[in-house]
Every structure is written in C-alpha cells, then in structure tokens.
C-alpha cells in the first residue's frame, strides 16, 4: 500500500493505492491522524487505485469522516467495484460525499455548502 498526501485549494487529499491489510492499516491510521490534526476545510480520500480494504481500515476512514465533518467536508473518490461494495455493505458509504475523480471532489468541496 502507498499513501501520498497532497494539498490542493482548501483540501487535503490522501491518495491510497494498492491494498490495505492488517499490517498496513497502521499507516492509514497515521495518515488519517495527520489530516485530523490539521483541521482542513475539506479532506478527500482517493481510493481510485485501491485494490482491497479490510474492516479495520473502514473503521479508520469512518473515524476520519466523523471527525472532519465537525468542521469541514469529507469526500471519497471511489469507482464502482469491490472496494465500493465493501463501503456499501459496511453501511458507511453515506458518511462521505462520493466522486468519480479527484478534480470533481476538489471542485465540489471548495464550493460553499448552501
């Protein structure tokens, strides 16, 4: 698994690629904690290159979503497929604004909520 962090406009973007298993969940947790302490206007988790995810990682992203939503917006880039199916079956998909690509997520989260 690889995680790259990018700052674009008001958003912090976590690009997560590969697969998240029990060992790599700790890396995701550290990256999520890094986002939380910065209190961004928006956080975007790009899962477009993610091949698989475990339940521990779903928990990390759920915590990220609930924390960021207190003061900002949270979005995921999540195409149709196995990873999206895990979010749907786990019933956490609706915690996130969902987008097909990073540019759309950045544009939407930069816009004020009406």
Buried (B, 14 or more C-beta within 10 A) or exposed (E): BEBEEEEBEBBBBBBBBEBBEEEBBEBBBEBBBEBBEEEBBBBBBBBBEBEEBBEBBBBBBBBBBEBBBEEBBBBBBBBEEEBBEBBEEBEBBEBBBBBEEBEBBBEBBBEEEE
